[in-house]
Every structure is written in C-alpha cells, then in structure tokens.
Amino acid sequence: MKDNIQEELEATRAASRQLRQLSNEVRQQILVAISDALKAEMTTILEENKRDLERMDPSDARYDRLLFDESRIIGLSKSILEIANLADPTGVLLSSKALENGLTIEKKSVPLGVVGVIYESRPNVTVDVAALCIRSGNVCLLRGGSDAYFTNSILVSIIRTVLAKFNLDNNIVQLLPTDRAFVTELLLAVKHVDIIIPRGSQGLIDFVREHAKVPVIETGAGVCHTYVESSADIEQAARIVANAKISRPSVCNALDTVIVDAPIMEDFLQILYPYFEEVNVEVYADERSYDVLQKLGYPRLRHADTADFGREFLSLGCSIKVVDSFTEALAHIEEHSSKHSECIVSTDAQKVSIFMEAVDAAAVYHNASTRFTDGGEFGLGAEIGISTQKLHARGPFALEKLVTEKWYVKGTGQIR
C-alpha cells in the first residue's frame, strides 16, 4: 500500500506546464474525442457502474447519484460537446494601458493551474470536472468516494487513453486513491495544488475548510426553501414545490423546506397533497401543517423538530413551516439557509422585490423551481458545483470561473 501521493502531486504539476501550451483548438479536439469515447465504451462503463451499485443499498439516498444508465452517459457525452463549444475563458484581454514611462501593461485571464476536487458518490462529477479543466487549461486531481471507485476508475481510464492518443501526459487528469489518509496530504499540498474544491455533504465541506492550507472554494450543501406567500397562485405554487422536491430529490438544488403563509395554508396543502402522495414524500410538518395534513389523511407524516429545519434531506423528504408574516418567512430563511437557492411564489410585486434583494443566496427565484440552479440550465455548460461562498465564484462554478488573472508588462529597458 502507498504511503503518500507525492509522486502523483509532482506528476500533475509537471503535466500542467504541458497543458498550458496547448491551443484552444487542440483542447476542443480532446473534448470531442472524450465525448466519442464515452459513447463507444458505454457497455464497459455500465458494467463497472453495476459493480459499484451492487455494493450499495438501493434505498440509500446516494444510490440515484451513483447510478449510470445509457441516457445519463449520453447526457454526459453531450455536455462535453457543449463545453467544447463554449468560448475559451483563457487568454482574454481584461485591460490594457500604456504608461508615461513607455511600459505597456496588459491583464489577461489564465488557467488556475492544478485543481483538486474532492467529491462523493456522483461519478458524473469525474467527467464534468475533467472536461471543464481541460477546456480551461487546468489539470485536475480527482478524489472521488469509494462508493464510485469502479465507475470513476473506468471513466478516468477512458479519458487518459484519449490524452495518450494526442501524445499528451495522461497526468493531466489524475484519479487519487480513495484512502482517507491521503485527503489530508492533498489539503496540505500548497507546493503542488493551486485550489481545492470540495463537493458533497456539509461534513465533507467542513472537514476540507478546517484542515486545508491550499485555498478552498466551497460547493455543495444546499438547504433550499420555497416560500409560498399569501398572494400566490396556489396551483402554480404546488407545481413549483412538487418539481423542486420530486424531480430529483438527491441533488443540492432540490427543495428541503416549504414555507407557507397561514391564510392560504389549508388550500395550498390540499392541492400539494396528491403530488407528494404519488411518490411517498416523507413530510416533517410543524404543528399547524401537521394538523391539516393529518385531517387530509396524508400517510407519510412526521412531527418536525428543530433539526428538520436547516436540514438537507437529499431524499424524498421535506419539512413544512407555517408563518404569520412576510417578515417571519424572511427570518426563517435567514436562520436556516445554506445560501444556495431560495424561492418566493407570489404576485405581490413589492414583496417579491424585497425578497429578491434581501435574501442572501447564490440564486434567488420568483415563481420558478430551484431545480434550475445548474451550470447547464444557466447556459454555462456543466459545473464543478454550486459555490455558496462569495470570493472568486458564487453560484454555478463553471468554465468561466476556472481562471485567474495575470499581468503582462512589456518595456524597452525601463528601470525604476
């Protein structure tokens, strides 16, 4: 068993120099080849994914994240082509000026360098990150979870085979061992790694933030609320809430808490009821909503406790909070939000305006599902994750943010 990942770290830094020299056109060609290779190797990918799935209980909330099928692989292949067709984020002239002393100073966008990503369960992240990094001239160190070991391994093997066909160092994309002992080494590798991006549970994000010496950009935990304000079209509100909760409950932009104004609570819950009942959503209700849903005969009903507000369910479960005022709704969101995505369903223009400006989140919504918080849906291509912090990147952390700035100063012999 390996004692460290020093060899991998050094190899990735060396590969970074080679990748920075590639033209935009070559990077695009690499992604097209990876897209083709994923489709060509679909059977093998599904076989390896099955090996991972067999080790996990299908009732586990992570099972859906881990699952690959033909449609998801085709979707990944298409997303790589979309990334290839996006504008090159590197080499963009950001500013230019000539000084009185004759110096010419330009500022351009350049790759970050070596990007380390630590993530859990979702093997699509392996492909998304690799494609985004190659497109932006960055090499990547991938540390996926042991749950997806076989799937991640075959995906990286396919990508590295494509790199070899272009006579490139296959350490441009590196899959690190899943042994937890190596995570700390990665987090401390300031000499070799330029940035660390954790994507996964709040526990993972907290661990990385607390132990890393390499700069960190947080992505992940999404505690998302939808507030149904008293002026809302309640049928529209029910559809929005149902979509946000049901369409894919295991992802970070799925709804976790419904907040509803007291005057419309009963009518709204009656309309929402069949949407939730059809797929057996587990409802953790406060006292008032519990009484209403109990009278309606809702079968999967629980009394909410304090921990159920501010909880990221990642499953077919959600909490319901009844409020007596707009101010109370805002205060509840402020207390429990992870600053990911928040929504108001309302026809009151003034309250909508206040909500959109006052709520502190990466994405705020009016009359639309929070499930749209996604790089692809925002026209940015795939994303590494949704950043919930405020430095460098916020919201979908996509291709456009995988760069930093560099100053180019040209002279004719000037001295200071």
Buried (B, 14 or more C-beta within 10 A) or exposed (E): EEEEBEEBBBBBBEBBEBBBEBEEEEBBBBBBBBBBBBBEBBEEBBEBBEEBBEEBEEEBBBBBBBBBEEEBBBBBBBBBBBBBEBEBBBEBEEEEEEEEEEBEBBBBBBBBBBBBBBBBBBBBBBBBBBBBBBBBBBBBBBBBBBBBBBBBBBBBBBBBBBBEEBEBBBBBBBBBBBEEEBBEBBBBBEEBBBBBBBBBBBEBBEBBBEBBEBBBBBBBBBBBBBBBBBBBBBEBBBBBBBBBBBEEBBBBBBBBBBBBBBEBBBBBBBBBBEBBBEEEBBBBBBEBBBBBBEEBEBEBBEEBEEEBBBBBBBBBBBBBBBBEEBEBBBEBBEEBBBBBBBBBBBBBEEBBEBBEEEBEBBBBBBBBBBBBBBBBEBEBBBBBBBBBBEEEBBBBBBBBBBBBEBEEEEEEEEEE
